Amino acid sequence: MTSTATEKPANPGWLQRSYDWVVAFSSHPKAVWIMALISFAESSICPITPLPLLIPMCLAQPKRAWYFAAVAATSSAAGGIVGYGIGHMLYDTVGLWIITTYGLIEQAASLRERANDYWIYILLTKGVTPIPFKLVTIMSGLIDFNFWTFLWASFFARFTYFFVFALALRMFGEQIREFIEKRLKLATFILLFFIIGGFVLIRYI
C-alpha cells in the first residue's frame, strides 16, 4: 500500500519504519494467520488487539475486507471460549491473575453482582466496544452463564464489532489511508487512545 500523493521522508523515524513494515507485512500470506492468532488470544489472555494489523490489511486489499473481518471475528469469538473456560475452571488461579493484572478486580466484582439480572445485555454491549472482551468472557465462565447463549452472543457481538471497521474501511478507505500517511503520529495516537481507552472506560461502566 503506497501513496503517490504523500512524499515520505528521506530518513524515516521508527514510527514511519514500523508503519511501513506493518503495511508490507499486511500483504504477506501469513498475515491472516497472525491476525487470527492475535484475535484469538485477545479474547482470553492477551492485551494486544488485532486492529493495527486488520486496518492496513483492509486498506491494502479492500475487496477482502469482509473476509478479514470475518476471520478476526470468528477467531475472537473462538478465543472467548478459552476465556469462558478460564473463568469456569481456573478463575482462582489463571482467571484471577488476568483480572488482577489488568487492575479490574472491582469491575469484575461489580459485573458478578449484576450477572443474574441482565448478563446477556452486558455480553452483547461490551462485545461491540473497545472494552477488553476478555473480562466478559472470563466472568461468563465464572458465573456459569449458559454456554450456548454465551457462544451465539459472542459471535454476534464480535462480528458486529469487526464488520463496522470493515464497512468504514470499504467506504472511506482511500481517505483513511491518506490521513494515516499524512498524519501518522496523530493516527497512531488515535489508535492508541481507542485501545487504551477501552481499559480506562471499563473502570467507569
N, C-alpha and C positions, 0 to 999 in steps of 0.2 A: 504494500500500500504506500504509494509515493504521491507527493503533491507537487505539481509543476508551479502552482501559484505561490508556494511557500519556499523561500530560499533558506536552506539550512546553514548554520554557522560553520565556518571553516574548522574550528576546533570545538566540537560539541562537548558540553559538560556531561556529567554522569547521568543526569536525568534524561537528556536527549539520547544518550547511548542506550540507556535502559529501555526507553520508548522504542527506539529503532530495533532493539533486539526482540522485544515482545511482538512488534509488528511483523518482523521477519519470521519469528517462530510461529505466529498465528496461522501461517500457511503450511506449516510442517505437518506431515501425515500423522505424527504422534500428538499434535496439539489437542485434538478432540479427546484422546485418551487421557491426557494430562488434565484437561478441564474437567472431564468426568470424574477423575480421581479426587481432584480438589473439591468438587461439588459434593461428592460422597462423604468425604472426611469433614467438610464444613458443617454438616448437619449433626455431627456427633461429638467430635473432639477438637477439630482444627479451627483456628481463628481466621484463616485465610479464605477470602471469598473468591469465587471464580470470575467475578466481573472484570478484573484487569485483563484477563485473557479472552473472555467472551466478547467484550466490546470490540477489540481490534479484529477478532475473527469475523464478526458480523460485518464490520466495516470493509474488511478486505474481500469478503465473499457474501455480499448482501443477499444473493439468491438462496444461500444456505442458512440464512439467519434463523428460520423456523426450525431447521434441523439442529443447529447448535443449541437453541433454546430448549428443544425437546430433550436433548442429551443432558444438558445441565439440570433440567427439572427432574427427569427420571432418576438421575444419579443422586440428586439431593434428597428426593423422597425415599429412595432406597437406603441412603445413608441414615435417614431418620429412623429406619428400623433398628439400626445399630444403637442409636441414641435411646430408643424405646427399650431395647434390651438392657442397656446400661442402667437405666432408671428402674427397670423391673427386677433385675437380678443383682446388680452391682452398685446400687446407689451409695451404700455405706462406705464403699472404697473408691472405685473409679468415678462414679457419678458425683459424689460429694467433693472429690478433689477437683473435678472440672468446674463445678459450680463455684467453689471457693476461689479457684484460680482467676475466674472472671469477676470476682467480687459481687456475686449475685445471690448470696445466702438469703438476705432479707426479701429479695424479689421472688426467689423460689418458694419461700415460706408463704408469702402473700398469694402466689398463684395456687399453692396447695390448698389454702383455706377456701378459695373460691371455686375449687375444682368441681365440687358436686353440683354447683348451680349452673354454670354455663361454660364448661371447659371446651366444648366444641367451637364456641364462638372465639375463645381465646386462641385456639389452634388455627382457625381459619384466618383471623385478622392478623395475628403476629407472623403467620407464614408468608404474608404478602408484603411485609415491611422489611427494612434493613435490620430489624431487631434480631439478635442471634437466635436462629431457629433451633440450635442445639438445646437451649434452655427448655423450650416447649417439648421437644422430643423426649428428653430425659425425664421431665416432670410427668409426661403422659405415661411412661412406663412405671414411674414411682407410684402414681395414684391408681394404677391398674385400669386405666381408661380402656374402653373396648378397642381391641386391636384393629378390627376391620373398619370401624369408624375412623380411627386414627389414620389408617392407611389411605382411605379414599380422600379424607380431608387434607392429608399431607400432599398427595398428588395434585389435588385441586389448587391448593394454595401455592405450591411451588411452580406449577405450570403457569398460573396467573402471574406470578412474580417475574419469571424469566421471559414470558411472552410479551409482557409490557415493554421490557427492554428491547426485545427483538422487533416489536412493532415500531418503536421510536427510531431504532437504527435503520429500519427499512424505509421509513417515511422521511427521515431527516438525516440520513447517513452522511451525505456529502457535506452538509452544513456542520454536522458534529465533527467530522474528520478535519475540516478546515479550522474549526475552532480549537481543536486539540493541538494541531500542528502549529498554529499561530500563537496560541496562548497555553503552552504545555504546562508551565508552572501553575497557572490558575486551574487548568483542567485536572491536574494531579491533586491540587488542594481540594477541589470539589469532590473528587472521588474519595479521598481520604476522609473528608468531612462526612460523606454519606456512609462510609463503612464504620468509622469510629462513632459517628452519631448514633448508630444502632445500639452500641454498648452503653452509651450515655442515656439514650431515650428509655431503655428498659428499666432504669432506676426510678423513672417518674411515671410509669404506667402500671 
